[in-house]
Amino acid sequence: MHKLSIRATVTAVMVAVLLIALPGAILGSFMLWENDKAAFDTRVATIAKSIANSRGGLELQDDIVLQTWLSDSHPPLDSISLERRNGKDVHVGQSPDSLKMVSIARIDPFTNLVVERSAMDTVGKIIQLLFAVSITVAVALVIGYLIARKAAREISAPLVFLAAQAEQISSGQLRGAPNKSGIEEIDLVQAELQRSSERMAERIASERQFSRDVSHQIRTPLTALLLRLEELEYLSDDPEIIEGAKASISQVERLKDIIDVLLSQAQSRRGGTAQSLSILEIFSPLQEEWEEVFKRAGRELLFQDDSTGNVMATPAALSQVLATLLENSLKYGEGTTRVSARGGITGGFTVEVADEGEGMSDEIAEMVFEKGFSGQGSTGLGLGIAKDLIHSDGGSLELTRRRPPVFTISLQAATFTKEAPRDAVIAVGRRRSRMS
C-alpha cells in the first residue's frame, strides 16, 4: 500500500508536470527564436535605411560601407550582401557554416540588403531554457515524491495498525482498540473490528468456561474410577482380574491425559506440547495394552520400529491417536495389524497403521476425518479429533491407502536423539513397563 500510494502520486505529478512543462518548453523555445529573429530583422532594416541615406548624401563605395557595418556591429554579423537586379552584387564577410539567421531588407527598388548571422547564441538560450525546465521538472518530482511519501505514511500507518489488530483478534489476543486515524473509512473498519473482537472475547470466555466445567465433570468420575480399579488390582488375587484392572487403569490414565491436552489447546490455542521422545516410549505400553485384546479377537498385532532417531510429538496425544487407530482396526479391520515407524534425524518421521481388511469405499474415504461422520454408526469424533491432535504438533494424519487401509502419521523428526538404554524403566502415567 505504501509503495503503491507513492507510485501513484509520483506518476500523477509527473503527468501533470509534463503536460505543463513540455508545451511550455516548446512554446518558450519558439518565442525565443521568434524574438531574436524579430530583433535581427529590425536591426537589418535599420542598416538598410542607413545605407540608403548614406548613398544619397555621400559618394562612398558600397563595399566600404558594408565593411564598416560588418566590423562595427554588435552583436557581430557574419556577412552582408547587396543584391542588385543588374547582377553587380557586393558581398562582405563569410556565410556561417552552422545554423544561421537570414534577413532581407530593401534599400531601393533595384537593391536588396541580405544579412546573415550565426544562430548559435539563440540556440544557447533555448538550451538554457530547456535545462531550466528540466531542473524545474526534477524539483517538482522530488517535492512530489516527498509529499507522496509523507501522505503514504499517514495512510498506510493506520492500515498497518489495522492489520495488526486483525491478526491479534485472529490469534485470540484481544486488546483495546488503537487511537483513531482520522481517516473515516479506516476508522469505520477499525470500529467494526473492535465490535467483532468484543463479541469474540465473550464467546471465547464462554467456551473456556464450558471447557473447564466439562473437564471438571469428567475428571471427578474418572478419578473415582481409577481409585476403584487400583483398589481392585491391589486386593484381587485372580491374575485375570489383575490383568484386566491394569489394562483399564492404562486406558483411564490415557483418557485423563488426552482431556488435559484438549483442555490446554482450547485455553491457550498455542498448539501441542511436542517434545523429543523415542517411539518405543509409545509402542511399549500400547503393545502391552492391545496385544492381548487382539489375541482374544483371533487377530495378531505387530509393532516394528525402523526409525533411526527421535520424533517430536506430545506423548499423550500420539498415544491416543494410535490407540484410536488400533481400536478402529480391531473393530472394522481383518487379519494382522501392523504398526511401523520410519524416519530419523535427516528427514521426517512417519508411523503407519495397516491391516488386511477390505478397507473403505471411496465415498467414505473422502469424509473419514470429518467430525460427526461415521460409516459404522459411531459418533464419528475419533478420527477427527485424532487429526487435530497430530496437526497441533505440526504433523498430519492421512489415509494413504484405502484398500487394504493404511493410515499414516507424519511428524517432525527431532534434531537430536536421546536414546534410552536397554532395560530402562519408562514411566507412562501411573504405570511402568520395562523395555527389553
C-alpha atoms as one frame of an Amber mdcrd trajectory, in Angstrom:
protein
   0.000   0.000   0.000   2.824   2.388   0.921   4.740   1.829  -2.331   1.561
   1.811  -4.401   0.488   5.161  -2.976   3.898   6.716  -3.628   3.991   5.328
  -7.156   0.504   6.598  -7.946   1.203  10.072  -6.560   4.570  10.444  -8.294
   3.029   9.249 -11.569   0.241  11.808 -11.258   2.763  14.575 -10.509   4.927
  13.503 -13.448   1.998  13.505 -15.862   0.833  16.911 -14.630   4.310  18.423
 -14.816   4.978  17.015 -18.276   1.635  18.262 -19.547   2.670  21.755 -18.468
   6.441  21.645 -18.942   6.574  20.035 -22.386   4.259  22.518 -24.161   5.881
  25.320 -22.138   9.358  24.281 -23.290   8.247  24.090 -26.931   6.425  27.409
 -26.774   9.311  29.077 -24.927  11.836  27.844 -27.490   9.657  29.092 -30.335
   9.230  32.516 -28.697  12.977  32.849 -28.068  13.685  32.137 -31.723  10.985
  34.495 -32.931  12.102  37.310 -30.610  15.717  37.044 -31.742  14.585  36.849
 -35.368  12.366  39.911 -34.974  15.212  41.854 -33.308  17.535  40.776 -36.117
  15.057  41.880 -38.798  14.652  45.269 -37.097  18.383  45.707 -36.980  18.806
  44.806 -40.662  16.040  47.262 -41.594  17.915  49.964 -39.690  21.127  49.139
 -41.522  19.322  49.242 -44.881  17.858  52.664 -44.108  21.251  53.987 -43.010
  22.909  52.675 -46.192  20.196  54.254 -48.307  20.685  57.643 -46.589  24.480
  57.458 -46.829  24.315  56.582 -50.523  22.157  59.620 -51.110  24.414  62.089
 -49.198  27.919  60.684 -49.643  29.600  59.134 -52.617  31.171  56.198 -50.823
  31.875  52.839 -52.296  29.386  50.138 -51.372  31.958  47.633 -50.181  33.473
  50.185 -47.763  30.054  50.981 -46.350  29.231  47.273 -45.906  32.597  46.581
 -44.280  32.021  49.412 -41.824  28.674  47.988 -40.744  30.126  44.476 -40.536
  33.045  45.479 -38.326  31.151  47.880 -36.058  28.015  45.817 -35.471  27.204
  44.310 -32.082  26.295  41.531 -31.735  28.502  40.672 -34.711  27.223  39.866
 -38.147  28.806  37.201 -40.329  28.074  38.520 -43.830  26.376  41.481 -45.579
  25.453  41.490 -49.257  23.936  43.915 -51.745  21.951  42.121 -54.403  21.162
  44.209 -57.496  18.965  43.449 -60.436  21.786  44.273 -62.829  23.876  41.492
 -61.312  26.559  43.738 -59.791  26.299  42.260 -56.302  28.571  43.249 -53.435
  29.413  40.706 -50.686  31.365  41.326 -47.491  32.125  38.660 -44.824  31.611
  34.893 -44.822  28.388  32.942 -44.505  28.329  30.822 -41.252  28.573  27.056
 -41.584  26.353  26.370 -38.548  22.705  27.190 -38.024  22.093  30.767 -39.160
  19.544  33.538 -39.397  18.988  35.390 -42.681  17.223  38.748 -43.025  16.482
  40.662 -46.219  15.662  44.408 -46.373  15.029  46.654 -49.423  17.300  49.654
 -49.916  15.716  50.833 -53.139  13.573  49.313 -55.872  16.670  47.829 -57.506
  18.740  46.798 -54.465  18.184  44.399 -51.552  20.298  44.092 -48.405  20.906
  40.461 -47.306  22.438  39.931 -43.846  23.423  36.592 -42.255  24.487  35.802
 -38.720  25.033  32.639 -36.657  22.007  31.466 -34.657  24.082  29.585 -32.093
  23.555  32.251 -29.424  19.793  31.782 -29.828  20.256  28.002 -29.674  22.225
  28.503 -26.455  19.349  30.461 -24.977  16.938  27.681 -25.965  19.226  25.065
 -24.368  19.341  27.138 -21.186  15.553  27.332 -21.212  15.214  23.555 -21.675
  17.741  22.952 -18.910  15.812  25.254 -16.583  12.586  23.438 -17.458  14.266
  20.080 -16.780  15.529  21.284 -13.405  12.035  22.536 -12.592  10.533  19.184
 -13.558  13.104  17.315 -11.440  12.494  19.569  -8.433   8.738  19.152  -8.858
   9.128  15.357  -8.951  11.323  15.357  -5.829   8.852  17.555  -3.979   6.000
  15.368  -5.207   7.831  12.245  -4.042   8.454  13.713  -0.577   4.831  14.785
  -0.263   3.671  11.383  -1.560   5.863   9.534   0.918   4.556  11.588   3.805
   0.967  11.105   2.666   1.557   7.386   2.112   2.874   7.040   5.657  -0.144
   8.847   7.023  -2.422   6.486   5.078  -0.507   3.218   5.430   0.331   3.538
   9.130  -3.324   3.160  10.200  -3.643   0.216   7.805  -0.618  -1.462   9.404
  -2.148  -0.996  12.847  -5.463  -2.251  11.478  -3.792  -5.403  10.115  -2.023
  -5.937  13.446  -5.330  -5.571  15.258  -6.966  -8.114  12.926  -4.043 -10.520
  13.464  -4.338 -10.160  17.237  -8.052 -10.872  17.032  -7.484 -13.948  14.855
  -4.883 -15.288  17.307  -7.118 -14.664  20.304  -5.064 -11.763  21.706  -7.920
  -9.366  22.263  -6.740  -5.901  23.226  -8.118  -2.393  23.291  -8.606  -0.556
  20.036  -5.826   1.848  18.932  -6.451   5.560  18.536  -8.490   6.774  15.595
  -6.551   7.537  12.442  -8.661  10.446  11.265  -9.433   8.620   8.002 -13.143
   7.911   8.000 -13.076   4.637   6.048 -10.268   3.145   8.142 -11.938   4.246
  11.373 -15.167   2.538  10.290 -13.333  -0.749   9.662 -11.461  -0.352  12.948
 -14.700   0.183  14.867 -16.238  -2.919  13.295 -13.142  -4.953  14.170 -13.384
  -3.722  17.734 -17.008  -4.813  17.953 -16.089  -8.188  16.483 -13.251  -8.593
  18.999 -15.610  -7.848  21.881 -18.094 -10.437  20.649 -15.267 -12.926  20.135
 -13.893 -12.245  23.605 -17.279 -13.033  25.128 -17.560 -16.198  23.044 -14.030
 -17.393  23.894 -14.588 -16.717  27.582 -17.797 -18.716  27.437 -16.107 -21.596
  25.594 -13.205 -21.707  28.031 -15.538 -21.719  30.991 -17.519 -24.516  29.396
 -14.295 -26.464  28.779 -13.267 -26.100  32.407 -16.710 -27.184  33.615 -16.773
 -30.211  31.327 -13.206 -31.129  32.275 -14.081 -30.965  35.979 -17.245 -33.028
  35.484 -15.291 -35.697  33.597 -12.202 -35.788  35.798 -14.168 -36.347  39.006
 -15.757 -39.694  37.996 -12.554 -40.734  36.191 -10.552 -40.211  39.397 -13.069
 -42.224  41.351 -13.000 -44.960  38.718  -9.194 -45.006  38.748  -9.155 -45.414
  42.539 -11.614 -48.308  42.365  -9.561 -50.022  39.659  -6.326 -49.624  41.630
  -8.102 -50.977  44.696  -9.344 -53.930  42.654  -5.836 -54.578  41.331  -4.379
 -54.415  44.833  -6.981 -56.583  46.613  -7.704 -59.233  43.989  -5.728 -62.456
  43.785  -7.164 -63.513  40.412  -4.481 -62.986  37.699  -7.131 -62.389  35.027
  -8.836 -59.707  37.135  -5.471 -58.090  37.904  -4.565 -58.021  34.185  -7.934
 -56.534  33.270  -7.610 -53.940  36.016  -4.154 -52.943  34.731  -5.482 -52.530
  31.187  -8.416 -50.458  32.452  -6.098 -48.280  34.555  -3.957 -47.617  31.469
  -6.976 -46.583  29.419  -8.320 -44.299  32.162  -4.916 -42.621  32.568  -4.619
 -42.084  28.841  -8.120 -40.638  28.769  -7.209 -38.214  31.566  -4.046 -37.207
  29.697  -5.919 -36.555  26.472  -8.500 -34.467  28.355  -5.628 -32.356  29.719
  -4.190 -31.920  26.223  -7.526 -30.933  24.691  -8.276 -28.502  27.506  -4.833
 -26.912  27.220  -5.285 -26.403  23.482  -8.765 -24.964  23.936  -7.498 -22.445
  26.501  -4.180 -21.360  25.023  -4.619 -22.032  21.266  -0.871 -22.403  21.033
  -0.911 -25.897  19.563   0.612 -29.039  21.037   3.341 -29.514  23.613   5.646
 -31.529  21.390   8.866 -32.907  22.808  11.638 -35.188  21.626  10.878 -38.802
  22.502  11.692 -42.295  21.342   8.838 -44.025  19.545   9.423 -47.049  21.787
   8.098 -44.963  24.670   4.764 -45.023  22.839   4.927 -48.508  21.313   5.813
 -50.384  24.504   2.714 -49.571  26.607   0.437 -49.792  23.567   1.730 -53.268
  22.752   1.255 -54.378  26.317  -2.264 -52.988  26.381  -3.581 -54.095  22.971
  -1.708 -57.292  22.148  -3.847 -59.448  24.405  -7.032 -57.773  23.161  -6.162
 -58.635  19.569  -5.315 -62.224  20.561  -8.718 -62.681  22.155 -10.250 -61.499
  18.872  -8.159 -64.035  16.922  -6.026 -61.271  15.435  -2.307 -60.534  15.501
  -0.788 -57.148  16.404   2.791 -56.376  15.358   4.926 -53.341  16.253   8.011
 -52.570  14.151  10.472 -49.736  14.786  12.740 -48.952  11.806  13.400 -45.372
  12.899  16.902 -44.001  13.432  16.086 -41.120  15.762  13.526 -39.477  17.959
  10.220 -37.907  16.997   8.783 -34.527  18.022   5.339 -35.230  19.495   3.117
 -34.807  22.520   3.271 -38.232  24.230  -0.356 -38.315  25.397  -1.650 -37.091
  22.034   0.360 -39.548  19.918  -0.546 -42.417  22.223  -4.248 -41.541  21.998
  -4.150 -41.249  18.197  -2.502 -44.653  17.823  -4.997 -46.141  20.309  -7.846
 -44.747  18.205  -6.391 -46.263  15.028  -5.852 -49.622  16.758  -9.405 -49.599
  18.085 -10.784 -48.900  14.597  -8.610 -51.645  13.137  -9.841 -54.074  15.776
 -13.493 -53.215  15.135 -13.564 -52.848  11.373 -10.354 -54.464  10.059  -9.214
 -58.024   9.491  -6.050 -60.089   9.665  -2.775 -58.829  11.066  -2.493 -55.225
  12.177   0.973 -53.697  11.755   2.233 -50.538  13.405   5.552 -49.427  11.922
   7.754 -46.370  12.438  10.292 -44.952   9.969  12.436 -41.850   9.776  15.097
 -40.142  11.798  17.238 -37.073  12.212  17.849 -36.466   8.496  14.175 -36.408
   7.446  10.590 -36.655   8.548   9.161 -39.240  10.894   6.209 -41.443   9.915
   4.132 -44.014  11.754   1.861 -46.310   9.743  -1.069 -48.410  10.974  -2.223
 -51.033   8.460  -4.315 -54.196   8.465  -5.507 -56.750   5.922  -9.193 -55.809
   5.859 -11.331 -54.809   2.899 -10.768 -51.130   3.635 -13.387 -48.500   2.873
 -15.239 -47.187  -0.140 -14.112 -44.062  -1.956 -17.159 -42.161  -0.717 -16.403
 -42.904   2.944 -12.661 -42.299   2.476 -13.314 -38.725   1.368 -15.143 -37.909
   4.630 -13.446 -40.239   7.114 -11.756 -37.369   9.015 -14.814 -35.139   9.208
 -16.134 -34.714  12.715 -19.580 -36.197  13.089 -19.248 -38.550  10.111 -19.216
 -42.307  10.658 -19.716 -45.136   8.226 -20.292 -47.654  11.025 -22.830 -45.933
  13.255 -20.417 -44.485  15.873 -20.082 -40.854  16.957 -17.578 -40.053  14.226
 -15.410 -37.964  16.571 -12.400 -40.272  16.967 -10.520 -39.737  13.702 -11.467
 -36.054  13.529 -10.028 -35.383  16.985  -7.018 -37.593  16.202  -6.222 -35.496
  13.136  -6.484 -32.290  15.178  -4.134 -33.676  17.826  -1.481 -34.572  15.259
  -1.946 -31.221  13.498  -1.346 -29.386  16.789   2.139 -30.965  16.879   2.853
 -29.739  13.348   2.119 -33.095  11.716  -0.600 -34.736   9.651  -2.800 -37.824
   9.717  -3.819 -39.208   6.324  -5.417 -42.254   4.788  -2.611 -43.104   2.381
  -4.187 -46.326   1.089  -7.866 -47.239   1.053  -7.873 -50.979   0.274  -6.437
 -52.534   2.396  -6.363 -49.480   4.669  -3.165 -47.719   5.697  -3.225 -44.686
   7.992  -0.021 -42.625   8.054   1.014 -40.201  10.792   3.659 -37.707   9.613
   5.602 -35.775  12.243   8.825 -33.829  12.517  11.934 -35.746  13.406  13.886
 -34.492  16.413  17.170 -32.780  15.580  18.831 -34.679  18.388  18.324 -38.221
  19.639  18.017 -39.103  23.279  18.448 -42.860  23.301  17.071 -44.813  26.214
  19.402 -47.565  27.426  18.195 -51.096  27.286  16.327 -52.332  30.366  15.457
 -48.672  31.138  12.280 -48.047  33.061   9.877 -45.771  31.147   7.053 -44.112
  33.067   3.721 -43.871  31.330   1.086 -42.269  33.564   0.963 -44.262  36.798
   2.251 -47.450  35.183   5.783 -48.525  34.371   6.903 -51.025  31.764  10.370
 -52.429  31.302  11.836 -52.302  27.761  13.755 -55.416  26.744
